[in-house]
Amino acid sequence: MKSKSILTKFLIVLAPIYLVLVLFGSFIAAQILIRDNTDLLAARVGSLAARVSLALDMHEAYAYNTLAQDLIAPLGVEQAVLCVEFKSVASGNIIAAHPPTLGCKGQQSAPFVADIPVDDYDEYSLHLKFSDHVITAAVNKQILMTAAVLMFAFVVTLISAAIGFRTIVSARLLALHQAIRLAASNLDRQRVQSSGYDELAEIIKAYNTLMDQEAVRERQLTAANEVLSKQSKQDHLTGLYNRRFFSTMVAENSTTGLYANSSGAVLLMDIDYFKHINDNYGHAAGDEVLVELSARIRGCLPDDTPVVRWGGEEILVYLEKLDYSEVNTFASMLLNVVGTNTVKTKAGEISVTTSIGIVRLPFHCNNQPLTPEEAVNLADVALYKAKESGRNRAIAIAEQSVDSQSTIAMIEKNFEQALSSGLVHIETIEGPRNFSDSQRTVTTLMSATRKAA
């Protein structure tokens, strides 16, 4: 069922009340007018009849039928007079009448009847019957005209009220309803324009204030969520991804076979002698070194490459869809990016190098790909081998002959034995040895890797 608007309800309530007032007022006015005009009519007819009676008595017109007829004839001019009879009281004989010859014959009933004595001896009388139907008709006509004027005024008033209501109230109510509906549906929050200082304007003002507050809270919440989202994914010091993000990424891509069949590599980097930097230059300088090297590493890799602060001074890089030779190129570039230029800190310039452990992918064990945890653990073993071998280098596990999980565990536990038994083979990529050579190497490698990316 379609609901009625406020304006419709307003008119439905107003119209019957107005009509009842008009009808009741018209009825009262009619009764008053009829009563007053009837009294005036009775007085006028009585006055005319008295004058006729006096004339008849003075001229002894009752003895002359023609003279009596002439004297009562003017009473017939009065529209309210139905009939007049001049007659003898004793015999009842009519001497003169109006209408002539008819008199009151046939006028059995009339609202008003008067018998007026003509002479001093009450032998003759003037009998009159008269009605207020003319007055009633006139009053009814007047009431109808008045009612028509009032109804016209009522219609004009309703139209004016409707236009005024729609202009002053309905338009603003509709705008407010539309804004509330959109806000409730989470489609949009918009302010409602309003003018004036009435109650509706105050309601709209309160709504606008509420929407402004909600918009501020929403912006604050969005900003807070962005901060939380960023914090949940990024390391607060370096701006690199954190381990939580990497775990989430791996979990989300488990169905697509991350590490399973795509070519690439996992690189685990560690800053050489970082403890000495903290001890000799202070932890603040160590933080500056981490921030600077993170920026260098991030800047030389494709934008979509996951670069993760794995913990402390360790940084993990996951490279996808790279050929075998390209992995070594990227590793050499990273070694040179870190070791080419000193890091300027507030405590002074610091020479820094890095060691890298690499696991090429795909890496299968008994025809099954390594799990992300196993791949990182093997990269950590290769990193430890790079540290043992003199640092400032990358050790890449190049080939493997692994047929069981126990073999994987043995490689992680005793990498040297795995090497000597031929379970794995490694390649070594040396880091920069002097500034000029390494600077040229960095420029060449970055150019080559960006073309490959």
Secondary structure, 3 states (H helix, E strand, C coil): CCCCCHHHHHHHHHHHHHHHHHHHHHHHHHHHHHHHHHHHHHHHHHHHHHHHHHHHHHHCHHHCHHHHHHHHHHHHHCCCEEEEEEEECCCCCEEEEECCCCCCCCCCCCCEEEEEECCCCCCEEEEEEECCHHHHHHHHHHHHHHHHHHHHHHHHHHHHHHHHHHHHHHHHHHHHHHHHHHHHCCCCCCCCCCCCCCHHHHHHHHHHHHHHHHHHHHHHHHHHHHHHHHHHHECCCCCCECHHHHHHHHHHCHHHCCCCCCCEEEEEEEECCHHHHHHHHCHHHHHHHHHHHHHHHHHCCCCCCCEEEEECCEEEEEEECCCHHHHHHHHHHHHHHHHCCCEEECCEEECCCEEEEEEEECCEECCEECCHHHHHHHHHHHHHHHHHCCCCEEEEEEEECCCCHHHHHHHHHCHHHHHHCCCEEEEEEECCCCHHHHHHHHHHHHHHHHHHC
